[in-house]
Amino acid sequence: MARRVEIHEMGMAGGAMQMPQLTDGVSIPAQGSVTPGPNSIHLMLLDLKRPLKENESFAGTLNFERPAILNVTFEVKGIGAAAPTPDEHRQHFVSKREVAASRW
């Protein structure tokens, strides 16, 4: 779907929105989790092979520093779409039992 994927974190600094790339990944503490979202940590798909269409989904793989791989399904939502509920996040992202402590 994309030739590159980067991890970014959205936030405000000096009254301006910032979205820096997290080149060292994201630390996930033992027994912890990370919840990506529109106004926090998110994956940015770059150099798309084709335009994304609202309501489509596609498969992806998250690779972790420790030998762990998590297959996920990405769902394309329109701009301004509501953030997924915690239960929806659990279906797509790292669960506590799948990765004890790692980085993605």
C-alpha positions as CSV (number, residue, x, y, z in Angstrom):
1,M,0.0,0.0,0.0
2,A,2.9,2.4,0.9
3,R,6.6,2.3,0.1
4,R,7.4,3.8,3.5
5,V,5.8,3.9,6.9
6,E,6.9,6.3,9.7
7,I,5.8,6.6,13.3
8,H,4.8,10.2,14.2
9,E,3.5,11.9,17.3
10,M,1.1,14.9,17.1
11,G,1.2,17.6,19.7
12,M,1.3,21.4,20.3
13,A,4.5,23.4,20.8
14,G,4.6,27.2,21.1
15,G,1.0,27.4,19.8
16,A,1.7,25.5,16.6
17,M,0.8,21.9,15.8
18,Q,3.9,19.7,15.6
19,M,4.1,16.2,14.1
20,P,7.7,15.0,14.5
21,Q,8.8,11.5,13.3
22,L,9.8,9.2,16.2
23,T,12.9,7.7,14.6
24,D,13.7,5.6,17.7
25,G,10.3,4.0,17.7
26,V,7.9,3.8,20.6
27,S,8.7,2.2,23.9
28,I,6.1,-0.2,25.2
29,P,6.7,-1.1,28.9
30,A,6.2,-4.6,30.2
31,Q,2.5,-5.3,30.8
32,G,1.8,-2.0,29.0
33,S,0.2,-1.0,25.7
34,V,0.2,1.9,23.2
35,T,-3.0,3.3,21.8
36,P,-2.4,5.1,18.5
37,G,-4.8,7.8,17.7
38,P,-5.5,10.9,15.5
39,N,-4.1,13.4,18.1
40,S,-1.2,11.3,19.4
41,I,1.1,8.6,18.1
42,H,0.2,7.4,14.6
43,L,1.6,5.6,11.6
44,M,2.1,7.8,8.6
45,L,1.9,6.0,5.2
46,L,4.2,7.7,2.7
47,D,4.7,7.3,-1.0
48,L,1.4,5.5,-1.5
49,K,1.2,3.0,-4.4
50,R,-2.3,4.2,-5.1
51,P,-4.8,6.6,-3.5
52,L,-6.6,5.3,-0.4
53,K,-10.4,5.0,-0.6
54,E,-12.7,5.8,2.4
55,N,-14.1,2.6,4.1
56,E,-11.6,0.3,2.5
57,S,-9.3,-1.9,4.6
58,F,-5.9,-3.5,4.0
59,A,-3.6,-5.8,5.8
60,G,-0.3,-4.8,7.4
61,T,2.4,-6.1,9.8
62,L,3.9,-4.4,12.8
63,N,7.5,-5.5,13.5
64,F,8.9,-5.2,17.0
65,E,12.5,-4.9,18.3
66,R,12.0,-8.1,20.2
67,P,11.3,-11.0,17.8
68,A,7.6,-10.3,17.6
69,I,5.3,-9.7,14.6
70,L,1.7,-8.6,14.8
71,N,-0.6,-8.8,11.8
72,V,-3.1,-6.0,11.7
73,T,-5.9,-4.6,9.5
74,F,-5.9,-0.9,8.8
75,E,-9.3,0.8,8.1
76,V,-9.4,4.0,6.0
77,K,-11.7,6.6,7.6
78,G,-12.6,10.0,6.3
79,I,-11.2,13.2,7.7
80,G,-12.9,14.1,10.9
81,A,-14.0,10.5,11.6
82,A,-14.5,9.5,15.2
83,A,-11.6,7.8,16.9
84,P,-12.0,4.1,17.4
85,T,-13.4,2.9,20.7
86,P,-11.0,1.1,23.1
87,D,-12.5,-2.3,22.0
88,E,-11.8,-1.4,18.3
89,H,-8.2,-0.5,19.2
90,R,-7.7,-3.9,20.9
91,Q,-8.6,-5.6,17.7
92,H,-5.9,-3.8,15.7
93,F,-3.0,-3.0,17.9
94,V,-0.7,-4.4,20.5
95,S,-2.2,-6.3,23.3
96,K,-0.5,-6.9,26.7
97,R,-0.2,-10.6,26.1
98,E,1.3,-10.4,22.6
99,V,4.3,-8.2,23.4
100,A,5.6,-7.9,27.0
101,A,8.1,-5.1,26.4
102,S,9.3,-3.9,23.1
103,R,9.4,-1.1,20.6
104,W,7.5,-0.6,17.4
